[in-house]
Amino acid sequence: MRLNRQNLTFLLLAGSILVSTEGCMVGPDYQRPDVIEPDAWHAKLVDSMSTDEDGPGAWWNDFDDAVLVELLRRAGENNLDLRTMVSRIDAARAAYGIAAADLFPTVDGTGRALWYRADGAGAPVAGIPGSSGESYSLGLEMTWELDLWGRVRRTMQARESDVIAAVENWRDMLVTVRAEVAASYINYRTYRARAELNGLAIAAAGIALKIAEQEYEAGTAPYSTVLSARSQLENFKSTLPSEEAASTQALNQISILLGEAPGALEELVGDAGEIPVPPAEIGIGMPADVIRQRPDIRSAERSLASASELIGATEALLLPQFTLTGGLGYQANSGSELLDWSNRNWSIGPSMNWSLLNWGSIESQIDRQKAFAEEALISYQSTILGAYQEVENALVGFASSEVSRRSSADARNDILETLVLMLQSYEAGTVDLASVVQIELQYLDAEYTLLNLEGQVAQAAVSLFKAMGGDWTPMIPGPDGPVPVSQSDASSVTTRDGGDSQ
């Protein structure tokens, strides 16, 4: 049959139809595996926690701390780990583009200029008659693998899953970075508050020491009283440097998380400030909701999908591969005649390649890919169990710290009331100053314990928000940090410029 333009058009059209046939794909179609989903959390919820199917939103706003909000905003824009994750998303998108390119023909431009001569018999250049002369060629060469068995499309599916997994890894890093910034900020405020309280305790202990020395000189108290008071004062003094150092280290940690040099945040954060207080009511998502919202679980599930989809791409190697090749160009023995219409040439035709004697290797490749998929399934299941454990631990941690804080607050209030009564008795002349100072030191010690527990409660709240998957508002990386999107937009991830994947 003569291959005229009509036949060529028909052949290309038939090839396009074969490539676009979705049903011709070997390998398993990925199905999300069933997982264990408890009906409720095992840990008992305290009064300040309640079940909420909407889960946490921008939880840092509920701490009512403008500095914390600003720190998290900067972290979303400048954190280096987040920027690294964005680069990995770009690399995954590029890998998808490479895979998708195999779905279309490859066209290469060719050109050659050749001068040849043979002193003996025979042609020196294969395919060109004559013992001497010139040869010139210019043209295009096309190669098109017809994706009859879905090898290319399965690979595209896997690379698409890789892109989504990379985005979910970015979201998981965003949850982690926000929690680390908040935890470091709470540590900083706690250490600063403890250092300030420690300064008050040093002043009170100094007064107690002077009183003890006066009583000893007057002969109304033994020298052991002086030693005890001095030891108490030195003990308070010894803890102050460590409090100062810890607060500086916490501030430096925040700076690094924000992609800035240590010391850059001193003006913004300042020395004075209260320990952030978590919201009075914390909504706890149901286990099934948490599993759907945690980005690390979604990433693990997409990695499983990618490994499963590559099984089909590998199985396609067992079947014959059909390729359409063609060429179009000019060839002449003179450079001046190269572009003459009479010197044109073209070719087109199919070819087949079938690894008939290499099945053992391909079967081993398939077995290896199935093992990768099994490993990804185990990792997915392990990630889910780890998430359950993290939430349960966070619930227990928050509940226990909150109960301890309430008891400590009651104890502090009782000592404060005792101090008020002692001051009234001192003004009435019924108690001495030494007794008042000792009660004041007890109050400062109770306040110190309460400060620690307030910091623990705030830290436990942050850990709980992180365990639940952070802010459930759908986010994608933008040029200036995280960008909120609608739920429908969040279900698709751009894999190439100008196209979306589902």
C-alpha angles and dihedrals in degrees: 000000000000112000104226128165093276092052090047092051091049092050093050091046091050090050091051091051091050092050093049095048102116095191094064098080122118123209133053122311106234117250122185107247122239115254135194110266116184116215092229142000117275094220117086115247119230123225094271093057128075138170112267123174091199091062124199122336123187089338095179090068089062091065087069093222116133093196092054091051091051093048092053091047091054092045091055090054103039112022108128095215090056091049089051090053090052089055089053090052089053090050091050091050090050090051089053089051091052091051093046091051089066088066091069134057121277112227121191128186115228135190137167140179116191134181114189142175135173122199092198134046122297136045114292093208121055112239095016117094122219136054096253141014144085134293131192130182136176128175154106128277123201131198121183124177108206106225094219096151099036099251092139095041093049089051090050090052090051093048090047089054088049090055092051090046089052091052090049089050088054090051091049090051089049090055090049095047093049091049093048093049091049092046092049091047091051089049090051093051091045093051092046091050091048091049091051091048090046089057090055090048090052090053092049093046089050090056090048090053093051091050091049091050091049092049091048092050089049090051095240096112135037123248090250087072089059092048092049092050092047091049090051091051094048091048091057090046092051094058096050098076092050090051091051092047093048092051091050091049091050090051091049089052090054090050092054092048088054092050093248135121119263112273095031094108102049094101094047097045101033128185099272122070143109126260106262112259117218119231118282090237124040119192114220117204121224117258093254091051093049091051090053093047105042107101094209090060092046090050092051090050092052090049088054090050091051093051091048093049092051089061089071092046089055095045089055088068088071090067129069117275117222120204130186112213130183145158139203127187152095134283129185142154092234130052091221091056097045097102096043110129090231090062095059122120137180140180137185135172147132127262134191133212122187124174095218097160098037101066095115091062093046092047088053090050089052091049090049092051091049088052089052089052092049090050090050090051092052090047090051092051091045091051090054093050090047089052092052090050093048093051093045091049091047091051092050092045094051094044094049095045091047092051090048091048092053092050091047091049090053091049092048091049091051092052090046090054089048090052091052090052091047091052090052090050090048091053088049090051096240097115132036129241093252091063091049092050092050091053089047090054090050089052092051090050090051090047089051091053091047092051090054092050093047088054090048092051091051090047091048090051090053090048089051093051090048092048091054091054101267120253109006091205106116111252137184128186115265134181091266100037134282115000121202114229136180120270092253092052091048090057091064128058124199107242097177136015106276098015140078130209124214 
